[in-house]
Amino acid sequence: MESLHRKAVELDVRLRKRLALPGQQQLMSTKPPQILTAELVLSVSDLPSRE
């Protein structure tokens, strides 16, 4: 009898956690992606010669 009661309590706890998860996920804020770019501009005279 005691083990059945313990199992019922464990299942109830698991159910409550599972039902709370979608609510917690809705509260999460997503951040927009950060796009980082760089550019390197060289003139032909800056390049090493091919001698």
Residue frames as qw, qx, qy, qz and C-alpha x, y, z in Angstrom:
[[0.000, 0.885, 0.465, 0.000, 0.00, 0.00, 0.00],
 [0.315, -0.793, 0.098, 0.512, 2.82, 2.39, 0.89],
 [0.409, -0.169, 0.585, 0.680, 4.66, 1.75, -2.38],
 [0.228, 0.613, 0.664, 0.364, 1.50, 2.45, -4.40],
 [0.129, -0.941, -0.250, 0.188, 1.03, 5.75, -2.59],
 [0.406, -0.598, 0.335, 0.605, 4.70, 6.68, -3.19],
 [0.391, 0.158, 0.684, 0.595, 4.38, 5.79, -6.87],
 [0.110, 0.814, 0.549, 0.156, 1.22, 7.91, -7.18],
 [0.240, -0.892, -0.014, 0.384, 3.02, 10.88, -5.62],
 [0.437, -0.337, 0.525, 0.648, 6.00, 10.43, -7.97],
 [0.312, 0.435, 0.697, 0.477, 3.71, 10.29, -11.00],
 [0.026, -0.918, -0.390, 0.065, 1.86, 13.39, -9.83],
 [0.331, -0.741, 0.206, 0.546, 5.13, 15.30, -9.46],
 [0.405, -0.058, 0.653, 0.637, 6.26, 14.23, -12.94],
 [0.206, 0.676, 0.652, 0.275, 2.92, 15.24, -14.43],
 [0.128, -0.936, -0.199, 0.261, 3.03, 18.68, -12.81],
 [0.374, -0.542, 0.404, 0.635, 6.58, 19.26, -14.08],
 [0.354, 0.199, 0.729, 0.550, 5.60, 18.19, -17.59],
 [0.100, 0.813, 0.559, 0.131, 2.53, 20.43, -17.61],
 [0.236, -0.879, -0.028, 0.413, 4.56, 23.42, -16.36],
 [0.570, -0.170, 0.459, 0.660, 7.18, 23.08, -19.11],
 [0.319, 0.584, 0.508, 0.547, 5.18, 24.67, -22.00],
 [0.184, -0.953, -0.239, -0.023, 4.35, 27.66, -19.78],
 [0.532, -0.653, 0.234, 0.486, 8.02, 28.12, -18.93],
 [0.545, 0.123, 0.527, 0.641, 8.99, 27.85, -22.58],
 [0.166, 0.825, 0.429, 0.327, 6.55, 30.64, -23.49],
 [0.328, -0.928, -0.031, 0.173, 8.26, 32.93, -20.98],
 [0.664, -0.255, 0.336, 0.618, 11.66, 32.39, -22.57],
 [0.330, 0.876, -0.028, -0.350, 12.70, 35.24, -24.79],
 [0.826, 0.205, 0.290, 0.438, 14.63, 34.55, -27.91],
 [0.162, -0.739, 0.202, 0.622, 17.34, 36.90, -28.99],
 [0.703, 0.698, -0.029, -0.129, 17.74, 37.75, -32.66],
 [0.882, 0.015, 0.100, 0.460, 20.92, 36.37, -34.20],
 [0.147, -0.870, 0.213, 0.418, 23.93, 38.64, -34.23],
 [0.814, 0.487, 0.150, 0.279, 25.60, 38.91, -37.59],
 [0.358, -0.774, 0.279, 0.442, 29.21, 39.97, -37.53],
 [0.774, 0.566, 0.146, 0.244, 31.01, 40.83, -40.72],
 [0.384, -0.693, 0.284, 0.540, 34.44, 42.12, -41.63],
 [0.703, 0.693, 0.116, 0.114, 35.98, 43.30, -44.83],
 [0.535, -0.523, 0.331, 0.576, 39.59, 43.61, -45.86],
 [0.575, 0.809, 0.123, 0.004, 40.31, 45.79, -48.87],
 [0.578, -0.445, 0.377, 0.571, 43.77, 45.70, -50.41],
 [0.469, 0.784, -0.194, -0.358, 45.02, 47.49, -53.43],
 [0.926, 0.334, -0.102, 0.143, 47.05, 45.57, -55.97],
 [0.323, 0.712, -0.440, 0.442, 50.15, 47.48, -54.88],
 [0.526, -0.570, 0.472, -0.419, 49.75, 46.11, -51.33],
 [0.991, 0.008, 0.098, -0.089, 50.02, 42.51, -52.54],
 [0.515, -0.540, 0.553, 0.371, 53.44, 40.83, -52.61],
 [0.485, 0.619, -0.425, -0.448, 54.97, 40.64, -56.04],
 [0.956, 0.033, 0.289, -0.042, 55.36, 37.28, -57.78],
 [0.285, 0.810, -0.497, -0.128, 58.96, 37.50, -58.86]]
